[in-house]
Structures are given as structure tokens and as C-alpha cells.
Amino acid sequence: IIEITEGMVIKDVSRAILVVKTLKEMGCRIALDDFGSGFTAFSQMRDMALDIVKIDKSFIRNIKDERNHLFVKTLRMLADGVNIQTVGEGVETLEDARILAKEGINHIQGYAFGFPCVERIWLPKGHAFRQFDDPAPEKKRAFPERTLEEALQRSVN
């Protein structure tokens, strides 16, 4: 999966569409990062033939705000209609994860689920520089379950 930022798309929409088309022909999946933070039109989202839209954290972190909630819900409905998966970025609490799951957001990304981990998969296993050190070893996850579904199930019980 290759992520492109909304800012990059705005700078040159026709070039972005060409780059995305080329990458997709090579077998890559494309995610549009930070959606909602700029001025990408829904038609541009469709024309780029995206696979994933990552909803900007400014909407996710304030998901309890009625306007943000409506934006996320509407974007998810639109994305479903054109067969694009959704990711909620910046999910920091189990409560926010629960709201997003209820609204049908496909994936979450954020500290509620886990901290970033960078692995240089092109280096051989055991190579000294393959894995970066954990940036926050004292804080692993907000909840210990392996999946959002497990965490939500535990919170119901």
C-alpha cells in the first residue's frame, strides 16, 4: 500500500491521477492520507481509483462533535458506494474506536490500537538495522487485545 497525501494531490491533480494509475498497474494499492484536511473533491477521489481513504485525525479526535461525526459518516457512505475502504486516523481511545466501528469505518490507526513500528523489510532478518527501537517501550497499547473486534467485545462484557 502506497500512501499519498491530500496536499500532494491538490498541487497537481492530473499528475497525481497519472502516478496513481501507473502504481496501480504495477499492482500497488493506493491510500489517500489526511483526507478532509485539504480541498480534494469527491470526484477527484473517484477519478484516482483509490483503494483506501484515511480520514484526517482532526475529524476522528473530535468524533463526538456532531459535524465531525456527520462528516465521517457521510464519507464512509460515499466510500462504500465507490468500493473504497476507510481508515480512521488518530484514534486514541476505545470509546472513539467503538464509535468508528459502529459507523462502519473499516480500519483504525492510532495509539488506541498500537504505537508506530517501523521495520525495514527489505533488509535480511536479524540485520542490526531491520527494526527501529520502540519509540515508547513503556506504553504498548491502550488495550491488550490483538484486534479492534476483540477489544470492543471485551468492553461490552
N, C-alpha and C positions, 0 to 999 in steps of 0.2 A: 504494500500500500504506500503510495506516494502522496504526501500532503502538500497542497498548495494553499497559500494564504489568500484571503479575500483581497488584501491590499495589492498583491501581485496581479490578480485578475483585473482589478479596477484600472491599473496602469495601462494595460493593453489587452482588451477583451479578445480581439480576433487572434492575437498571438497566443494567448492563453488557451483558446479553443484548439488551435493547431497543435500546441505542445501536448495538451491532454489527449487529443486524438492519436498522436504519434505514440505516446506512452501506452495507451490502451491497446494499440495494435501490437505492441511488444508484450502484452499480457499483464500489464500493471493495472491495479485498481487505484482509483483516484479519490482522495478525500479533500473536500474544501474546508480549510481550517478557519476558525473565528467567524463563522457565518453570523451576520447580524451586526458586526462591528463596523462595517463599511457601507457600501452602496451597491452591492451586487443585486441585480434584479433577478426575480424568479425565472424569467425567460433565459437569462444567461446561465443560470444553474442548470436548466433543462438542456440548453444547447451544448454545454460542455460534456454532457453524458457522464456526469459524476456517479460514483458508486456510494459515496458517504458524504454527509454534511455534518460538520462538527459545530454545534450551536455554541456561540460565544459564551464564555463564563459569566459575563455581565448579566445575562438573562437567567442563567442557571442559579447563580448565587442569590438572586433575588426572586426566586421562583414563586414565593408566596405573594409577591406583588401581582395584582390582578392583570395588569397589562403585560408583564413578563410571562405570566402563566398562559395568557391568551396567545402571545407570540409563539411560545414553544409548542403549544397545542396545534396551532394553525400550521406551523412549519412541519410538524410531524405528519399532519394530514396531507399536506401538499407533497411531502417527500414520499409517503406511502403511495400516493397516486401516480407518481412517476418512477416508482421502484428504486428509491434511494434510501439507504439506511441512515439512521440518525445517531449521533453521539452527543450526549450532554457533557460539556467540558466543565471542569472546576467544581465537581460535586464533592462537597466537604462533609456533609452529614448524612446519616442514614435516613433521616426524615426527607431530605431533598431527593435522595435516591429512590425512596418509596414513591414520592410524587411523580418523578420521571417514569418509573416503571408503570405506574397506574395510567399515565398518559401515553404509554406505548413507545417511549424512546427505546431504541434497540440496544444501545450500549451506554455505559457511563465511563467517565475518565475523571480521576481526581483523587485527592487524599482519602476520601471515604473508602475507596477500594484498594488503593495502594500507592506507594511513592514511585516516582520515576526510576527506572532501571535501564541503564544503557549497557548493551552488550554488543561488542564488535564481532558479529557472527562470521565475518569474512576471515578472522584470524583463527588458527587451529585451537581446538580445545586444550586447555592447560597453558596457553600462551599468557605471559605476565600481563599483557595489556588488553586481553579479551574483555574482561569485566571491569567496569569502573567501581570504585568503592561506593558503598551505600551512602547517600548524602545525609541520611538521618537514621543511623542504626538503632537509636533508642526509640524511634517511633516507626513501627512497621505499618500497621493498618488501623483504621478506626474500628474495624470489626474483623475477627479472625477467619471468617468463612472464606472459601475459595471463590465463590461466585455471588453475584448480587441476589440471585434467587435464594441461595442458602441463607443469606443474611436477612432477607425480607421474611422468609419462612420462620426463622428464629424469633424475629421481632413480633410476629403475630402470636406465637405460642407463649 
